[in-house]
């Protein structure tokens, strides 16, 4: 990821965020259906919040701990974002998409391509709020399996702690074993 500036898929173009993305980020993240499923996104989500987020990511770029990409649909522009956040023990993968782009396979397509690069950073983990199982299905399609762990995570958009189902990336050969372990928990 450190040397990756762009990722192409069959239908999508992933690239680093830029300030011009702020209006679309704000428009999509201000939707309660999107914002309530993100841990660090307040509601309402104003354009200045999107600008601040982009500036913070740019300021942190030299540390090489966060790799966030815009997901673009040619002819449409930014439809979402996807990122890898390097932590002390694992790399946390997160993503969101604007509501008009849900249910069309964009999240699965972008995540599969992104994970192929992000896995070079180390062990990958992710999760989703228990009331957002669609996100879990997207993660499963890309090689993540449930760990059996559910943790409380604060959601800025909801203003409360919400149960989050944790997942870890596994090579295809390991998926069956991890699913069996999760079923025992």
N, C-alpha and C positions, 0 to 999 in steps of 0.2 A: 504494500500500500504506500510505502514511503516514496516510491518512485512512480506511482500510478497516478496519472492526471485525468485519464478518461477510461471508461469501460463501455464497450458497445455490446448490445444484445440484438436479437432479431428485430425488435420493435423500439428499443429504448436506447437513450444515450445518457450515461452517467458521467458527471463532471463535477469539479469542485464548485462550491457555492460562490456566488458573487453578489455584490450589493444590489444589483438590478433584480435579484430574485425576491427581495424583501416584500414587495406588494403581494405577490402570489403566495408566499409563505404565510403572511399574515391573513390573507383571505381564507386559505384552507385550514390553518390552525385555529382560527377564531370560531370555526364550526364546532359546537359542543360535541358532536359525534366523533370528531377527530381529537380535539384537545383533551377530552376526558379520558382517553386511552393512552395518554402520554404522561410520564412522571414529572417532567420539568417544564411543562407548558402551562402558563396561567391562562385563565379565561376571565375577561375578554383578552384576546391576543391582538394587540395593536401593531401597526406597521413599525413603530419605533422599537417594539420588542424584537421583531424580526431583524431589524437593522442592528440592534445591540447583540443579538445572538451571532450574526455573521461577523461582526467586529471582534467579539470574544474568540470565536473560532480562529480568525486570522491572527489575532495576537498570540494565541496558544500554539499556532502551527509549528514554530521552531522546536517545541518540545516533542513533537511527533508522537503525541498521545491520543489525538483525536483525528479521525479521517472521515469527514462528512461530505457526501456527494449529493448534488441535485439529481433527481431523476427526471429526465426530459422525454416527452413524447414529441417526435418531430411534427411540426405544424401546430402544436398546441403550446409547447413550452414546459415549464416546470409543473410536474404533477405530484411530486412528493420529494422525500429526502431519505437517505439511508446513511448510516454511520457505524464506525467501529471506534470504541472508546477503550484504550488500553488501561487496564487496571493492574493492581499488584499481583493477582493470581490468574486472571483471564482477560480476554477481550470481549467486552459487551457489545452486542450487535443490536441496533435499534433502527426503526424505520417508521414512516407514516406516509399516507397518501391522501390527497383530497378526495372527498366523498364522490364526486362525479367519476372517479377512476377506480372505484371499488368493484370487485367481482369480475374483472376483465383479465385477470392473470398477470397484471403488471407487477404486483408485489412479488409474486413467486419468480417471475422472470428476472427481475432486477436483483433479488436476494441471491438467487443461484449464482449469478455472475459475480456479484460482490463478494460472496463467501469464498469463491475460488481464489480471490486475491487476499482477502482478510485472513484466511486461515494460515497464511505465511507469518502473521504477527504472533501467533501462539494459539492456545486453547480458546475456543469460541463458546460463549454462553449468551443466552437471551432469556426472554420471558414475556408473559402477557398477563394482563389482568384477567381474573377468572371469568369475568362477564364479557370477555372478548375472545371467544374460542376461534373465530375466523383467523386471528393472528397466529394462533397455535397451529392451525392447518397449513398456513403459509410456511411457518418455520419447519414443520415436519417434512414438507415437500422438498425443502432445501437441505435436509440431512440432520436436523436437530431432533433430539429425542427428550422426552420428559425425564427429569431426574427424580421425580417423586416429591420434591421439595416445594412447599408453598410458603412464601414469605410476605409479610405485610410491607407495602411500599407506599410512600406518600405520593398522591396525585395532586399536583398544584391546581389542575383544572377542576377537580372535585372538592379540593380542600380537606380531604380526609385520607386516612390510610386505607389501602385496598389490597385484598389478597392477590398475589402474583404467582402464577405457576412458572417455575424455573425449568429451563431446558439447556442442553449442552449439545454442541455439534459433534457428530461422530461420523467417521468414514462409513460408507454403505455397509461394509462387513461387520461393523460394530453396532449398527442400529438395532438389529434383532436382540442382541445381548442387553443393550441399554433399555429397550422397551420391556424386556422380561424383568429386569431389575426394578423398573418404575412400577410395574404391575404388582410387585411384591410389597411395595411400600404403602 
